[in-house]
Amino acid sequence: MRVSPEPGAVELLRRYRIALNYAINKILSLNLKTINEVHRELYRELREWLGLPPRIALNCYRDSIANAKGWRNNPHRGRRPRVKRLSMLLHHGSGYRIKDGYVEIVGGGSG
């Protein structure tokens, strides 16, 4: 789903993109493979360093695991993956909700 975010949500999207690129590089550098290993390494950093809300930090490292796994499984892999566009992985109910015709990011502002 595409939405037109407010300025506060755009700032959250920028922090999410920075966090996502950081997490992808750390996962590939440390060769982390399980969600438990990644959580132990990244959750506190994403929360404290970038100030991401708890659910957004969880979605961020899950998204980065998927990106890293896709790159590892690609037989013609080139440079490490890097996210350039503003996007965010959200799950209905725990990541966003639709309220009065507006999409509201849970714990991160509205968009």
TILOZA-267110 format. One record per residue (C-alpha): residue in one letter; chain; z, x, y. Coordinates in steps of 0.02 Angstrom, whole numbers. Example, Ala and Ser with C-alpha at 12.3 -4.5 7.8 and 13.67 -1.06 7.14 Angstrom:
> A A 390 615 -225
> S A 357 684 -53
END
This chain:
> M A 0 0 0
> R A -42 65 173
> V A 64 26 324
> S A 63 76 507
> P A 230 166 530
> E A 342 173 682
> P A 379 342 765
> G A 543 363 669
> A A 454 337 504
> V A 317 461 552
> E A 451 594 579
> L A 523 553 406
> L A 347 569 332
> R A 327 741 411
> R A 495 799 342
> Y A 446 727 172
> R A 282 826 173
> I A 374 988 217
> A A 502 952 80
> L A 366 910 -46
> N A 272 1073 -16
> Y A 435 1171 -24
> A A 485 1085 -187
> I A 315 1114 -269
> N A 322 1300 -228
> K A 501 1317 -289
> I A 462 1225 -452
> L A 314 1337 -487
> S A 403 1497 -434
> L A 558 1465 -542
> N A 455 1385 -683
> L A 563 1228 -682
> K A 503 1096 -804
> T A 636 962 -829
> I A 699 838 -702
> N A 876 898 -735
> E A 832 1079 -690
> V A 740 1023 -534
> H A 882 910 -479
> R A 1007 1052 -498
> E A 899 1170 -393
> L A 828 1056 -259
> Y A 928 897 -226
> R A 1062 976 -116
> E A 933 1079 -21
> L A 824 928 15
> R A 973 826 73
> E A 1056 960 181
> W A 911 1069 238
> L A 789 929 283
> G A 913 787 302
> L A 820 672 183
> P A 910 513 129
> P A 969 516 -53
> R A 833 404 -126
> I A 695 489 -26
> A A 755 661 -88
> L A 750 598 -268
> N A 574 528 -244
> C A 520 691 -162
> Y A 567 803 -306
> R A 496 679 -432
> D A 332 680 -336
> S A 334 871 -332
> I A 364 880 -521
> A A 208 772 -547
> N A 105 883 -430
> A A 165 1043 -514
> K A 135 973 -689
> G A -41 919 -643
> W A -79 1092 -575
> R A -6 1178 -730
> N A -109 1069 -847
> N A -271 1101 -752
> P A -371 1233 -850
> H A -470 1279 -693
> R A -321 1297 -578
> G A -349 1388 -417
> R A -225 1408 -276
> R A -57 1322 -285
> P A -58 1139 -236
> R A -17 1096 -56
> V A 4 923 18
> K A -85 902 185
> R A -84 715 216
> L A 66 613 266
> S A 113 508 116
> M A 270 462 23
> L A 312 408 -154
> L A 416 249 -147
> H A 475 129 -281
> H A 493 -56 -243
> G A 675 -108 -227
> S A 749 66 -222
> G A 624 149 -103
> Y A 560 7 5
> R A 572 -179 31
> I A 466 -306 123
> K A 568 -402 250
> D A 495 -531 371
> G A 319 -463 345
> Y A 370 -282 380
> V A 388 -139 256
> E A 561 -63 272
> I A 597 109 198
> V A 767 101 116
> G A 881 229 196
> G A 746 304 304
> G A 697 187 445
> S A 560 58 452
> G A 373 69 447
END
